[in-house]
Amino acid sequence: MLVLSRKVGERIHVGDNIVLEIRRIAGNRVTVALEAPREVRILRGELDGPAREFRTSEPPSSESVEALSTPTHVGVLTGLPTGQAERHLVI
């Protein structure tokens, strides 16, 4: 593992097409910006385990996916104010 010290505005280049830039340091928090091609998966460390579990789980059957997209299920959201519908909408 390589450990580097950087100041705000300094960058780290990874390979030919990934750039990490330090944007802000406030107390014990560091804000970073990552620039990478769309096909490069970027995931926060605490989400790596759940993402691996999700990828290895069995995909839903086509019947269950079709059932979720029927108009009767979508109709439930039409009576909610916009803010509530956005909070409850799961894609």
HTML snippet that shows the backbone in 3Dmol.js (N, CA, C, O; Angstrom):
<script src="https://3Dmol.org/build/3Dmol-min.js"></script>
<div id="view" style="width:600px;height:400px;position:relative"></div>
<script>
const pdb = `
ATOM      1  N   MET A   1       0.838  -1.167   0.000  1.00  0.00           N
ATOM      2  CA  MET A   1       0.000   0.000   0.000  1.00  0.00           C
ATOM      3  C   MET A   1       0.890   1.240   0.000  1.00  0.00           C
ATOM      4  O   MET A   1       1.874   1.316   0.736  1.00  0.00           O
ATOM      5  N   LEU A   2       0.533   2.195  -0.825  1.00  0.00           N
ATOM      6  CA  LEU A   2       1.244   3.464  -0.897  1.00  0.00           C
ATOM      7  C   LEU A   2       0.469   4.496  -0.087  1.00  0.00           C
ATOM      8  O   LEU A   2      -0.735   4.655  -0.294  1.00  0.00           O
ATOM      9  N   VAL A   3       1.123   5.195   0.821  1.00  0.00           N
ATOM     10  CA  VAL A   3       0.491   6.242   1.629  1.00  0.00           C
ATOM     11  C   VAL A   3       1.147   7.558   1.273  1.00  0.00           C
ATOM     12  O   VAL A   3       2.369   7.689   1.351  1.00  0.00           O
ATOM     13  N   LEU A   4       0.336   8.545   0.878  1.00  0.00           N
ATOM     14  CA  LEU A   4       0.845   9.852   0.459  1.00  0.00           C
ATOM     15  C   LEU A   4       0.217  10.963   1.280  1.00  0.00           C
ATOM     16  O   LEU A   4      -0.931  10.849   1.709  1.00  0.00           O
ATOM     17  N   SER A   5       0.956  12.029   1.500  1.00  0.00           N
ATOM     18  CA  SER A   5       0.419  13.239   2.108  1.00  0.00           C
ATOM     19  C   SER A   5       0.172  14.243   0.995  1.00  0.00           C
ATOM     20  O   SER A   5       1.024  14.419   0.125  1.00  0.00           O
ATOM     21  N   ARG A   6      -0.969  14.897   1.009  1.00  0.00           N
ATOM     22  CA  ARG A   6      -1.309  15.879  -0.013  1.00  0.00           C
ATOM     23  C   ARG A   6      -1.934  17.091   0.652  1.00  0.00           C
ATOM     24  O   ARG A   6      -2.513  16.980   1.733  1.00  0.00           O
ATOM     25  N   LYS A   7      -1.821  18.243   0.016  1.00  0.00           N
ATOM     26  CA  LYS A   7      -2.466  19.471   0.458  1.00  0.00           C
ATOM     27  C   LYS A   7      -3.666  19.747  -0.441  1.00  0.00           C
ATOM     28  O   LYS A   7      -3.803  19.147  -1.507  1.00  0.00           O
ATOM     29  N   VAL A   8      -4.533  20.657  -0.006  1.00  0.00           N
ATOM     30  CA  VAL A   8      -5.711  21.019  -0.792  1.00  0.00           C
ATOM     31  C   VAL A   8      -5.268  21.466  -2.189  1.00  0.00           C
ATOM     32  O   VAL A   8      -4.340  22.261  -2.334  1.00  0.00           O
ATOM     33  N   GLY A   9      -5.951  20.938  -3.214  1.00  0.00           N
ATOM     34  CA  GLY A   9      -5.658  21.274  -4.599  1.00  0.00           C
ATOM     35  C   GLY A   9      -4.646  20.363  -5.259  1.00  0.00           C
ATOM     36  O   GLY A   9      -4.515  20.373  -6.483  1.00  0.00           O
ATOM     37  N   GLU A  10      -3.927  19.577  -4.476  1.00  0.00           N
ATOM     38  CA  GLU A  10      -2.947  18.658  -5.065  1.00  0.00           C
ATOM     39  C   GLU A  10      -3.647  17.400  -5.565  1.00  0.00           C
ATOM     40  O   GLU A  10      -4.703  17.013  -5.065  1.00  0.00           O
ATOM     41  N   ARG A  11      -3.041  16.783  -6.550  1.00  0.00           N
ATOM     42  CA  ARG A  11      -3.651  15.623  -7.214  1.00  0.00           C
ATOM     43  C   ARG A  11      -2.757  14.394  -7.127  1.00  0.00           C
ATOM     44  O   ARG A  11      -1.546  14.488  -6.922  1.00  0.00           O
ATOM     45  N   ILE A  12      -3.389  13.252  -7.288  1.00  0.00           N
ATOM     46  CA  ILE A  12      -2.698  11.970  -7.406  1.00  0.00           C
ATOM     47  C   ILE A  12      -3.220  11.317  -8.684  1.00  0.00           C
ATOM     48  O   ILE A  12      -4.431  11.172  -8.851  1.00  0.00           O
ATOM     49  N   HIS A  13      -2.331  10.924  -9.578  1.00  0.00           N
ATOM     50  CA  HIS A  13      -2.713  10.259 -10.823  1.00  0.00           C
ATOM     51  C   HIS A  13      -2.520   8.754 -10.643  1.00  0.00           C
ATOM     52  O   HIS A  13      -1.462   8.295 -10.213  1.00  0.00           O
ATOM     53  N   VAL A  14      -3.563   7.999 -10.982  1.00  0.00           N
ATOM     54  CA  VAL A  14      -3.515   6.538 -10.901  1.00  0.00           C
ATOM     55  C   VAL A  14      -3.646   6.009 -12.325  1.00  0.00           C
ATOM     56  O   VAL A  14      -4.690   6.157 -12.960  1.00  0.00           O
ATOM     57  N   GLY A  15      -2.595   5.403 -12.808  1.00  0.00           N
ATOM     58  CA  GLY A  15      -2.609   4.943 -14.189  1.00  0.00           C
ATOM     59  C   GLY A  15      -2.699   6.114 -15.146  1.00  0.00           C
ATOM     60  O   GLY A  15      -2.254   7.218 -14.834  1.00  0.00           O
ATOM     61  N   ASP A  16      -3.283   5.865 -16.325  1.00  0.00           N
ATOM     62  CA  ASP A  16      -3.368   6.901 -17.345  1.00  0.00           C
ATOM     63  C   ASP A  16      -4.640   7.728 -17.283  1.00  0.00           C
ATOM     64  O   ASP A  16      -4.697   8.817 -17.853  1.00  0.00           O
ATOM     65  N   ASN A  17      -5.684   7.215 -16.584  1.00  0.00           N
ATOM     66  CA  ASN A  17      -6.969   7.896 -16.710  1.00  0.00           C
ATOM     67  C   ASN A  17      -7.749   8.068 -15.400  1.00  0.00           C
ATOM     68  O   ASN A  17      -8.961   8.282 -15.445  1.00  0.00           O
ATOM     69  N   ILE A  18      -7.104   7.981 -14.253  1.00  0.00           N
ATOM     70  CA  ILE A  18      -7.769   8.198 -12.974  1.00  0.00           C
ATOM     71  C   ILE A  18      -6.996   9.267 -12.203  1.00  0.00           C
ATOM     72  O   ILE A  18      -5.781   9.170 -12.030  1.00  0.00           O
ATOM     73  N   VAL A  19      -7.724  10.289 -11.741  1.00  0.00           N
ATOM     74  CA  VAL A  19      -7.119  11.383 -10.992  1.00  0.00           C
ATOM     75  C   VAL A  19      -7.901  11.588  -9.697  1.00  0.00           C
ATOM     76  O   VAL A  19      -9.129  11.672  -9.707  1.00  0.00           O
ATOM     77  N   LEU A  20      -7.182  11.666  -8.596  1.00  0.00           N
ATOM     78  CA  LEU A  20      -7.762  11.947  -7.295  1.00  0.00           C
ATOM     79  C   LEU A  20      -7.249  13.307  -6.854  1.00  0.00           C
ATOM     80  O   LEU A  20      -6.039  13.536  -6.823  1.00  0.00           O
ATOM     81  N   GLU A  21      -8.162  14.216  -6.512  1.00  0.00           N
ATOM     82  CA  GLU A  21      -7.767  15.570  -6.097  1.00  0.00           C
ATOM     83  C   GLU A  21      -8.302  15.856  -4.697  1.00  0.00           C
ATOM     84  O   GLU A  21      -9.463  15.569  -4.409  1.00  0.00           O
ATOM     85  N   ILE A  22      -7.475  16.414  -3.832  1.00  0.00           N
ATOM     86  CA  ILE A  22      -7.889  16.818  -2.494  1.00  0.00           C
ATOM     87  C   ILE A  22      -8.609  18.155  -2.637  1.00  0.00           C
ATOM     88  O   ILE A  22      -8.013  19.137  -3.080  1.00  0.00           O
ATOM     89  N   ARG A  23      -9.884  18.198  -2.264  1.00  0.00           N
ATOM     90  CA  ARG A  23     -10.682  19.414  -2.421  1.00  0.00           C
ATOM     91  C   ARG A  23     -10.738  20.254  -1.149  1.00  0.00           C
ATOM     92  O   ARG A  23     -10.658  21.481  -1.202  1.00  0.00           O
ATOM     93  N   ARG A  24     -10.880  19.575   0.014  1.00  0.00           N
ATOM     94  CA  ARG A  24     -11.033  20.321   1.261  1.00  0.00           C
ATOM     95  C   ARG A  24     -10.583  19.467   2.431  1.00  0.00           C
ATOM     96  O   ARG A  24     -10.781  18.252   2.440  1.00  0.00           O
ATOM     97  N   ILE A  25      -9.980  20.106   3.408  1.00  0.00           N
ATOM     98  CA  ILE A  25      -9.606  19.442   4.653  1.00  0.00           C
ATOM     99  C   ILE A  25     -10.205  20.279   5.771  1.00  0.00           C
ATOM    100  O   ILE A  25      -9.901  21.466   5.892  1.00  0.00           O
ATOM    101  N   ALA A  26     -11.054  19.669   6.587  1.00  0.00           N
ATOM    102  CA  ALA A  26     -11.695  20.376   7.707  1.00  0.00           C
ATOM    103  C   ALA A  26     -11.675  19.447   8.913  1.00  0.00           C
ATOM    104  O   ALA A  26     -12.426  18.473   8.965  1.00  0.00           O
ATOM    105  N   GLY A  27     -10.828  19.742   9.868  1.00  0.00           N
ATOM    106  CA  GLY A  27     -10.709  18.873  11.046  1.00  0.00           C
ATOM    107  C   GLY A  27     -10.183  17.518  10.626  1.00  0.00           C
ATOM    108  O   GLY A  27      -9.117  17.414  10.018  1.00  0.00           O
ATOM    109  N   ASN A  28     -10.942  16.472  10.956  1.00  0.00           N
ATOM    110  CA  ASN A  28     -10.517  15.117  10.593  1.00  0.00           C
ATOM    111  C   ASN A  28     -11.218  14.599   9.334  1.00  0.00           C
ATOM    112  O   ASN A  28     -11.202  13.396   9.071  1.00  0.00           O
ATOM    113  N   ARG A  29     -11.832  15.492   8.555  1.00  0.00           N
ATOM    114  CA  ARG A  29     -12.523  15.093   7.329  1.00  0.00           C
ATOM    115  C   ARG A  29     -11.786  15.629   6.107  1.00  0.00           C
ATOM    116  O   ARG A  29     -11.336  16.775   6.084  1.00  0.00           O
ATOM    117  N   VAL A  30     -11.676  14.789   5.113  1.00  0.00           N
ATOM    118  CA  VAL A  30     -11.037  15.168   3.855  1.00  0.00           C
ATOM    119  C   VAL A  30     -12.040  14.958   2.735  1.00  0.00           C
ATOM    120  O   VAL A  30     -12.660  13.898   2.648  1.00  0.00           O
ATOM    121  N   THR A  31     -12.205  15.952   1.880  1.00  0.00           N
ATOM    122  CA  THR A  31     -13.083  15.822   0.727  1.00  0.00           C
ATOM    123  C   THR A  31     -12.209  15.614  -0.502  1.00  0.00           C
ATOM    124  O   THR A  31     -11.299  16.399  -0.769  1.00  0.00           O
ATOM    125  N   VAL A  32     -12.492  14.554  -1.245  1.00  0.00           N
ATOM    126  CA  VAL A  32     -11.706  14.239  -2.431  1.00  0.00           C
ATOM    127  C   VAL A  32     -12.608  14.204  -3.658  1.00  0.00           C
ATOM    128  O   VAL A  32     -13.804  13.936  -3.550  1.00  0.00           O
ATOM    129  N   ALA A  33     -12.040  14.472  -4.801  1.00  0.00           N
ATOM    130  CA  ALA A  33     -12.738  14.360  -6.079  1.00  0.00           C
ATOM    131  C   ALA A  33     -12.024  13.276  -6.888  1.00  0.00           C
ATOM    132  O   ALA A  33     -10.797  13.266  -6.983  1.00  0.00           O
ATOM    133  N   LEU A  34     -12.806  12.368  -7.468  1.00  0.00           N
ATOM    134  CA  LEU A  34     -12.255  11.311  -8.308  1.00  0.00           C
ATOM    135  C   LEU A  34     -12.711  11.518  -9.739  1.00  0.00           C
ATOM    136  O   LEU A  34     -13.898  11.693 -10.012  1.00  0.00           O
ATOM    137  N   GLU A  35     -11.754  11.496 -10.637  1.00  0.00           N
ATOM    138  CA  GLU A  35     -12.039  11.617 -12.054  1.00  0.00           C
ATOM    139  C   GLU A  35     -11.628  10.306 -12.704  1.00  0.00           C
ATOM    140  O   GLU A  35     -10.456   9.932 -12.674  1.00  0.00           O
ATOM    141  N   ALA A  36     -12.598   9.604 -13.295  1.00  0.00           N
ATOM    142  CA  ALA A  36     -12.308   8.297 -13.891  1.00  0.00           C
ATOM    143  C   ALA A  36     -13.315   8.023 -15.003  1.00  0.00           C
ATOM    144  O   ALA A  36     -14.396   8.613 -15.018  1.00  0.00           O
ATOM    145  N   PRO A  37     -12.973   7.140 -15.928  1.00  0.00           N
ATOM    146  CA  PRO A  37     -13.919   6.758 -16.978  1.00  0.00           C
ATOM    147  C   PRO A  37     -15.166   6.109 -16.371  1.00  0.00           C
ATOM    148  O   PRO A  37     -15.101   5.546 -15.278  1.00  0.00           O
ATOM    149  N   ARG A  38     -16.280   6.184 -17.063  1.00  0.00           N
ATOM    150  CA  ARG A  38     -17.542   5.615 -16.565  1.00  0.00           C
ATOM    151  C   ARG A  38     -17.441   4.123 -16.239  1.00  0.00           C
ATOM    152  O   ARG A  38     -18.100   3.648 -15.313  1.00  0.00           O
ATOM    153  N   GLU A  39     -16.637   3.396 -16.978  1.00  0.00           N
ATOM    154  CA  GLU A  39     -16.579   1.947 -16.761  1.00  0.00           C
ATOM    155  C   GLU A  39     -15.795   1.562 -15.500  1.00  0.00           C
ATOM    156  O   GLU A  39     -15.795   0.394 -15.112  1.00  0.00           O
ATOM    157  N   VAL A  40     -15.134   2.518 -14.863  1.00  0.00           N
ATOM    158  CA  VAL A  40     -14.392   2.238 -13.626  1.00  0.00           C
ATOM    159  C   VAL A  40     -15.356   2.342 -12.455  1.00  0.00           C
ATOM    160  O   VAL A  40     -15.970   3.388 -12.242  1.00  0.00           O
ATOM    161  N   ARG A  41     -15.488   1.272 -11.706  1.00  0.00           N
ATOM    162  CA  ARG A  41     -16.393   1.244 -10.555  1.00  0.00           C
ATOM    163  C   ARG A  41     -15.701   1.927  -9.371  1.00  0.00           C
ATOM    164  O   ARG A  41     -14.587   1.559  -8.999  1.00  0.00           O
ATOM    165  N   ILE A  42     -16.372   2.922  -8.784  1.00  0.00           N
ATOM    166  CA  ILE A  42     -15.862   3.621  -7.609  1.00  0.00           C
ATOM    167  C   ILE A  42     -16.880   3.414  -6.496  1.00  0.00           C
ATOM    168  O   ILE A  42     -18.057   3.738  -6.655  1.00  0.00           O
ATOM    169  N   LEU A  43     -16.430   2.879  -5.382  1.00  0.00           N
ATOM    170  CA  LEU A  43     -17.340   2.516  -4.301  1.00  0.00           C
ATOM    171  C   LEU A  43     -16.708   2.853  -2.969  1.00  0.00           C
ATOM    172  O   LEU A  43     -15.536   2.551  -2.743  1.00  0.00           O
ATOM    173  N   ARG A  44     -17.478   3.485  -2.071  1.00  0.00           N
ATOM    174  CA  ARG A  44     -16.967   3.755  -0.727  1.00  0.00           C
ATOM    175  C   ARG A  44     -16.667   2.443  -0.026  1.00  0.00           C
ATOM    176  O   ARG A  44     -17.360   1.447  -0.234  1.00  0.00           O
ATOM    177  N   GLY A  45     -15.628   2.444   0.809  1.00  0.00           N
ATOM    178  CA  GLY A  45     -15.164   1.226   1.475  1.00  0.00           C
ATOM    179  C   GLY A  45     -16.220   0.517   2.282  1.00  0.00           C
ATOM    180  O   GLY A  45     -16.278  -0.712   2.262  1.00  0.00           O
ATOM    181  N   GLU A  46     -17.073   1.259   3.004  1.00  0.00           N
ATOM    182  CA  GLU A  46     -18.082   0.616   3.848  1.00  0.00           C
ATOM    183  C   GLU A  46     -19.191  -0.059   3.047  1.00  0.00           C
ATOM    184  O   GLU A  46     -19.967  -0.836   3.603  1.00  0.00           O
ATOM    185  N   LEU A  47     -19.274   0.226   1.751  1.00  0.00           N
ATOM    186  CA  LEU A  47     -20.295  -0.395   0.917  1.00  0.00           C
ATOM    187  C   LEU A  47     -19.775  -1.580   0.118  1.00  0.00           C
ATOM    188  O   LEU A  47     -20.546  -2.237  -0.582  1.00  0.00           O
ATOM    189  N   ASP A  48     -18.491  -1.860   0.209  1.00  0.00           N
ATOM    190  CA  ASP A  48     -17.905  -2.944  -0.576  1.00  0.00           C
ATOM    191  C   ASP A  48     -18.502  -4.301  -0.212  1.00  0.00           C
ATOM    192  O   ASP A  48     -18.879  -5.062  -1.103  1.00  0.00           O
ATOM    193  N   GLY A  49     -18.594  -4.616   1.075  1.00  0.00           N
ATOM    194  CA  GLY A  49     -19.156  -5.908   1.501  1.00  0.00           C
ATOM    195  C   GLY A  49     -20.591  -6.097   1.046  1.00  0.00           C
ATOM    196  O   GLY A  49     -20.892  -7.109   0.412  1.00  0.00           O
ATOM    197  N   PRO A  50     -21.510  -5.148   1.350  1.00  0.00           N
ATOM    198  CA  PRO A  50     -22.888  -5.295   0.884  1.00  0.00           C
ATOM    199  C   PRO A  50     -23.004  -5.369  -0.639  1.00  0.00           C
ATOM    200  O   PRO A  50     -23.853  -6.094  -1.157  1.00  0.00           O
ATOM    201  N   ALA A  51     -22.160  -4.626  -1.362  1.00  0.00           N
ATOM    202  CA  ALA A  51     -22.213  -4.676  -2.827  1.00  0.00           C
ATOM    203  C   ALA A  51     -21.808  -6.047  -3.336  1.00  0.00           C
ATOM    204  O   ALA A  51     -22.394  -6.553  -4.292  1.00  0.00           O
ATOM    205  N   ARG A  52     -20.798  -6.661  -2.699  1.00  0.00           N
ATOM    206  CA  ARG A  52     -20.385  -8.015  -3.101  1.00  0.00           C
ATOM    207  C   ARG A  52     -21.500  -9.020  -2.843  1.00  0.00           C
ATOM    208  O   ARG A  52     -21.757  -9.890  -3.675  1.00  0.00           O
ATOM    209  N   GLU A  53     -22.167  -8.906  -1.690  1.00  0.00           N
ATOM    210  CA  GLU A  53     -23.281  -9.801  -1.372  1.00  0.00           C
ATOM    211  C   GLU A  53     -24.398  -9.638  -2.386  1.00  0.00           C
ATOM    212  O   GLU A  53     -24.984 -10.624  -2.833  1.00  0.00           O
ATOM    213  N   PHE A  54     -24.699  -8.388  -2.753  1.00  0.00           N
ATOM    214  CA  PHE A  54     -25.765  -8.127  -3.714  1.00  0.00           C
ATOM    215  C   PHE A  54     -25.437  -8.729  -5.078  1.00  0.00           C
ATOM    216  O   PHE A  54     -26.302  -9.322  -5.723  1.00  0.00           O
ATOM    217  N   ARG A  55     -24.176  -8.575  -5.519  1.00  0.00           N
ATOM    218  CA  ARG A  55     -23.776  -9.103  -6.831  1.00  0.00           C
ATOM    219  C   ARG A  55     -23.804 -10.617  -6.871  1.00  0.00           C
ATOM    220  O   ARG A  55     -24.039 -11.194  -7.933  1.00  0.00           O
ATOM    221  N   THR A  56     -23.569 -11.285  -5.734  1.00  0.00           N
ATOM    222  CA  THR A  56     -23.539 -12.748  -5.742  1.00  0.00           C
ATOM    223  C   THR A  56     -24.900 -13.356  -5.463  1.00  0.00           C
ATOM    224  O   THR A  56     -25.069 -14.567  -5.611  1.00  0.00           O
ATOM    225  N   SER A  57     -25.892 -12.537  -5.057  1.00  0.00           N
ATOM    226  CA  SER A  57     -27.222 -13.087  -4.785  1.00  0.00           C
ATOM    227  C   SER A  57     -27.900 -13.447  -6.098  1.00  0.00           C
ATOM    228  O   SER A  57     -27.525 -12.961  -7.164  1.00  0.00           O
ATOM    229  N   GLU A  58     -28.905 -14.308  -6.000  1.00  0.00           N
ATOM    230  CA  GLU A  58     -29.625 -14.771  -7.183  1.00  0.00           C
ATOM    231  C   GLU A  58     -30.447 -13.631  -7.760  1.00  0.00           C
ATOM    232  O   GLU A  58     -31.146 -12.949  -7.010  1.00  0.00           O
ATOM    233  N   PRO A  59     -30.388 -13.401  -9.072  1.00  0.00           N
ATOM    234  CA  PRO A  59     -31.173 -12.320  -9.675  1.00  0.00           C
ATOM    235  C   PRO A  59     -32.666 -12.619  -9.579  1.00  0.00           C
ATOM    236  O   PRO A  59     -33.052 -13.788  -9.567  1.00  0.00           O
ATOM    237  N   PRO A  60     -33.521 -11.583  -9.509  1.00  0.00           N
ATOM    238  CA  PRO A  60     -34.961 -11.816  -9.422  1.00  0.00           C
ATOM    239  C   PRO A  60     -35.483 -12.450 -10.704  1.00  0.00           C
ATOM    240  O   PRO A  60     -34.933 -12.239 -11.785  1.00  0.00           O
ATOM    241  N   SER A  61     -36.541 -13.224 -10.570  1.00  0.00           N
ATOM    242  CA  SER A  61     -37.134 -13.846 -11.756  1.00  0.00           C
ATOM    243  C   SER A  61     -37.803 -12.776 -12.594  1.00  0.00           C
ATOM    244  O   SER A  61     -38.140 -11.706 -12.086  1.00  0.00           O
ATOM    245  N   SER A  62     -37.997 -13.056 -13.874  1.00  0.00           N
ATOM    246  CA  SER A  62     -38.613 -12.072 -14.764  1.00  0.00           C
ATOM    247  C   SER A  62     -40.050 -11.794 -14.353  1.00  0.00           C
ATOM    248  O   SER A  62     -40.552 -10.696 -14.589  1.00  0.00           O
ATOM    249  N   GLU A  63     -40.728 -12.771 -13.739  1.00  0.00           N
ATOM    250  CA  GLU A  63     -42.107 -12.565 -13.289  1.00  0.00           C
ATOM    251  C   GLU A  63     -42.171 -11.511 -12.196  1.00  0.00           C
ATOM    252  O   GLU A  63     -43.057 -10.656 -12.228  1.00  0.00           O
ATOM    253  N   SER A  64     -41.254 -11.545 -11.224  1.00  0.00           N
ATOM    254  CA  SER A  64     -41.295 -10.568 -10.134  1.00  0.00           C
ATOM    255  C   SER A  64     -40.967  -9.174 -10.636  1.00  0.00           C
ATOM    256  O   SER A  64     -41.515  -8.195 -10.129  1.00  0.00           O
ATOM    257  N   VAL A  65     -40.082  -9.060 -11.625  1.00  0.00           N
ATOM    258  CA  VAL A  65     -39.757  -7.752 -12.186  1.00  0.00           C
ATOM    259  C   VAL A  65     -40.953  -7.204 -12.943  1.00  0.00           C
ATOM    260  O   VAL A  65     -41.255  -6.016 -12.830  1.00  0.00           O
ATOM    261  N   GLU A  66     -41.639  -8.034 -13.708  1.00  0.00           N
ATOM    262  CA  GLU A  66     -42.817  -7.595 -14.440  1.00  0.00           C
ATOM    263  C   GLU A  66     -43.921  -7.174 -13.488  1.00  0.00           C
ATOM    264  O   GLU A  66     -44.630  -6.205 -13.759  1.00  0.00           O
ATOM    265  N   ALA A  67     -44.081  -7.880 -12.379  1.00  0.00           N
ATOM    266  CA  ALA A  67     -45.130  -7.551 -11.414  1.00  0.00           C
ATOM    267  C   ALA A  67     -44.905  -6.168 -10.815  1.00  0.00           C
ATOM    268  O   ALA A  67     -45.872  -5.458 -10.535  1.00  0.00           O
ATOM    269  N   LEU A  68     -43.668  -5.775 -10.616  1.00  0.00           N
ATOM    270  CA  LEU A  68     -43.377  -4.464 -10.037  1.00  0.00           C
ATOM    271  C   LEU A  68     -43.647  -3.328 -11.011  1.00  0.00           C
ATOM    272  O   LEU A  68     -43.864  -2.193 -10.587  1.00  0.00           O
ATOM    273  N   SER A  69     -43.636  -3.612 -12.296  1.00  0.00           N
ATOM    274  CA  SER A  69     -43.803  -2.547 -13.278  1.00  0.00           C
ATOM    275  C   SER A  69     -45.236  -2.425 -13.789  1.00  0.00           C
ATOM    276  O   SER A  69     -45.483  -1.655 -14.717  1.00  0.00           O
ATOM    277  N   THR A  70     -46.181  -3.157 -13.215  1.00  0.00           N
ATOM    278  CA  THR A  70     -47.568  -3.075 -13.675  1.00  0.00           C
ATOM    279  C   THR A  70     -48.180  -1.756 -13.238  1.00  0.00           C
ATOM    280  O   THR A  70     -47.766  -1.200 -12.221  1.00  0.00           O
ATOM    281  N   PRO A  71     -49.153  -1.240 -13.975  1.00  0.00           N
ATOM    282  CA  PRO A  71     -49.772   0.045 -13.639  1.00  0.00           C
ATOM    283  C   PRO A  71     -50.387   0.087 -12.244  1.00  0.00           C
ATOM    284  O   PRO A  71     -50.419   1.154 -11.631  1.00  0.00           O
ATOM    285  N   THR A  72     -50.877  -1.038 -11.721  1.00  0.00           N
ATOM    286  CA  THR A  72     -51.486  -1.002 -10.391  1.00  0.00           C
ATOM    287  C   THR A  72     -50.466  -0.632  -9.326  1.00  0.00           C
ATOM    288  O   THR A  72     -50.810   0.070  -8.375  1.00  0.00           O
ATOM    289  N   HIS A  73     -49.234  -1.077  -9.452  1.00  0.00           N
ATOM    290  CA  HIS A  73     -48.203  -0.736  -8.476  1.00  0.00           C
ATOM    291  C   HIS A  73     -47.746   0.707  -8.641  1.00  0.00           C
ATOM    292  O   HIS A  73     -47.449   1.376  -7.651  1.00  0.00           O
ATOM    293  N   VAL A  74     -47.684   1.195  -9.869  1.00  0.00           N
ATOM    294  CA  VAL A  74     -47.269   2.563 -10.113  1.00  0.00           C
ATOM    295  C   VAL A  74     -48.353   3.531  -9.669  1.00  0.00           C
ATOM    296  O   VAL A  74     -48.045   4.634  -9.216  1.00  0.00           O
ATOM    297  N   GLY A  75     -49.627   3.137  -9.790  1.00  0.00           N
ATOM    298  CA  GLY A  75     -50.743   3.985  -9.408  1.00  0.00           C
ATOM    299  C   GLY A  75     -50.732   4.378  -7.945  1.00  0.00           C
ATOM    300  O   GLY A  75     -51.284   5.422  -7.599  1.00  0.00           O
ATOM    301  N   VAL A  76     -50.141   3.603  -7.089  1.00  0.00           N
ATOM    302  CA  VAL A  76     -50.077   3.909  -5.667  1.00  0.00           C
ATOM    303  C   VAL A  76     -49.345   5.213  -5.432  1.00  0.00           C
ATOM    304  O   VAL A  76     -49.690   5.950  -4.509  1.00  0.00           O
ATOM    305  N   LEU A  77     -48.346   5.518  -6.240  1.00  0.00           N
ATOM    306  CA  LEU A  77     -47.534   6.715  -6.053  1.00  0.00           C
ATOM    307  C   LEU A  77     -48.182   7.973  -6.620  1.00  0.00           C
ATOM    308  O   LEU A  77     -47.740   9.075  -6.293  1.00  0.00           O
ATOM    309  N   THR A  78     -49.204   7.855  -7.451  1.00  0.00           N
ATOM    310  CA  THR A  78     -49.744   9.042  -8.114  1.00  0.00           C
ATOM    311  C   THR A  78     -50.468   9.975  -7.172  1.00  0.00           C
ATOM    312  O   THR A  78     -50.544  11.171  -7.457  1.00  0.00           O
ATOM    313  N   GLY A  79     -51.008   9.490  -6.054  1.00  0.00           N
ATOM    314  CA  GLY A  79     -51.742  10.355  -5.144  1.00  0.00           C
ATOM    315  C   GLY A  79     -50.861  11.097  -4.153  1.00  0.00           C
ATOM    316  O   GLY A  79     -51.363  11.938  -3.408  1.00  0.00           O
ATOM    317  N   LEU A  80     -49.568  10.815  -4.121  1.00  0.00           N
ATOM    318  CA  LEU A  80     -48.668  11.460  -3.154  1.00  0.00           C
ATOM    319  C   LEU A  80     -48.156  12.783  -3.694  1.00  0.00           C
ATOM    320  O   LEU A  80     -47.959  12.925  -4.901  1.00  0.00           O
ATOM    321  N   PRO A  81     -47.937  13.759  -2.807  1.00  0.00           N
ATOM    322  CA  PRO A  81     -47.259  14.986  -3.260  1.00  0.00           C
ATOM    323  C   PRO A  81     -45.877  14.641  -3.795  1.00  0.00           C
ATOM    324  O   PRO A  81     -45.311  13.611  -3.431  1.00  0.00           O
ATOM    325  N   THR A  82     -45.338  15.479  -4.641  1.00  0.00           N
ATOM    326  CA  THR A  82     -44.076  15.195  -5.314  1.00  0.00           C
ATOM    327  C   THR A  82     -42.963  14.798  -4.363  1.00  0.00           C
ATOM    328  O   THR A  82     -42.286  13.801  -4.613  1.00  0.00           O
ATOM    329  N   GLY A  83     -42.748  15.533  -3.289  1.00  0.00           N
ATOM    330  CA  GLY A  83     -41.668  15.235  -2.349  1.00  0.00           C
ATOM    331  C   GLY A  83     -41.793  13.852  -1.749  1.00  0.00           C
ATOM    332  O   GLY A  83     -40.792  13.151  -1.603  1.00  0.00           O
ATOM    333  N   GLN A  84     -43.022  13.439  -1.393  1.00  0.00           N
ATOM    334  CA  GLN A  84     -43.222  12.114  -0.802  1.00  0.00           C
ATOM    335  C   GLN A  84     -43.015  11.014  -1.830  1.00  0.00           C
ATOM    336  O   GLN A  84     -42.470   9.960  -1.502  1.00  0.00           O
ATOM    337  N   ALA A  85     -43.441  11.239  -3.066  1.00  0.00           N
ATOM    338  CA  ALA A  85     -43.272  10.213  -4.097  1.00  0.00           C
ATOM    339  C   ALA A  85     -41.791   9.953  -4.359  1.00  0.00           C
ATOM    340  O   ALA A  85     -41.381   8.805  -4.529  1.00  0.00           O
ATOM    341  N   GLU A  86     -40.987  11.017  -4.392  1.00  0.00           N
ATOM    342  CA  GLU A  86     -39.555  10.834  -4.627  1.00  0.00           C
ATOM    343  C   GLU A  86     -38.901  10.052  -3.496  1.00  0.00           C
ATOM    344  O   GLU A  86     -38.008   9.242  -3.743  1.00  0.00           O
ATOM    345  N   ARG A  87     -39.332  10.284  -2.256  1.00  0.00           N
ATOM    346  CA  ARG A  87     -38.763   9.577  -1.116  1.00  0.00           C
ATOM    347  C   ARG A  87     -39.122   8.094  -1.134  1.00  0.00           C
ATOM    348  O   ARG A  87     -38.333   7.260  -0.688  1.00  0.00           O
ATOM    349  N   HIS A  88     -40.310   7.758  -1.648  1.00  0.00           N
ATOM    350  CA  HIS A  88     -40.777   6.371  -1.607  1.00  0.00           C
ATOM    351  C   HIS A  88     -40.465   5.594  -2.879  1.00  0.00           C
ATOM    352  O   HIS A  88     -40.611   4.372  -2.900  1.00  0.00           O
ATOM    353  N   LEU A  89     -40.053   6.257  -3.909  1.00  0.00           N
ATOM    354  CA  LEU A  89     -39.793   5.607  -5.183  1.00  0.00           C
ATOM    355  C   LEU A  89     -38.502   4.797  -5.102  1.00  0.00           C
ATOM    356  O   LEU A  89     -37.441   5.332  -4.780  1.00  0.00           O
ATOM    357  N   VAL A  90     -38.603   3.506  -5.397  1.00  0.00           N
ATOM    358  CA  VAL A  90     -37.446   2.634  -5.384  1.00  0.00           C
ATOM    359  C   VAL A  90     -37.255   2.087  -6.775  1.00  0.00           C
ATOM    360  O   VAL A  90     -38.175   1.508  -7.353  1.00  0.00           O
ATOM    361  N   ILE A  91     -36.074   2.265  -7.313  1.00  0.00           N
ATOM    362  CA  ILE A  91     -35.821   1.789  -8.684  1.00  0.00           C
ATOM    363  C   ILE A  91     -34.841   0.647  -8.624  1.00  0.00           C
ATOM    364  O   ILE A  91     -34.480   0.088  -9.660  1.00  0.00           O
TER     365      ILE A  91
END
`;
const viewer = $3Dmol.createViewer("view");
viewer.addModel(pdb, "pdb");
viewer.setStyle({}, {cartoon: {color: "spectrum"}});
viewer.zoomTo();
viewer.render();
</script>
